[in-house]
Amino acid sequence: MEENQAPQVPAHVPLMTQERFAELSGLTVDTVYGHIRRGYIPAVKVGKYRMINLALLHTQCLQAEEWA
């Protein structure tokens, strides 16, 4: 049997609202929303809020070919 190859997730995953991410990144909230819908920015729904998963975004950026 193969072992589960799921990535290890820390107990506390840093999350940020779309509005705060837009403010810090200099993007509009509409642009951030569009990037989330297209899958460019990883997000998870928490209750009625869609939160950006900063840990996964950080990992994706480090693994991207453009950063090598």
Buried (B, 14 or more C-beta within 10 A) or exposed (E): EEEEEEEEEEEEEEBBBBEBBBEEBEBEBEBBBEBBEEEEBBBEEEEEEBBBBBBBBEEBEEEEEEEE
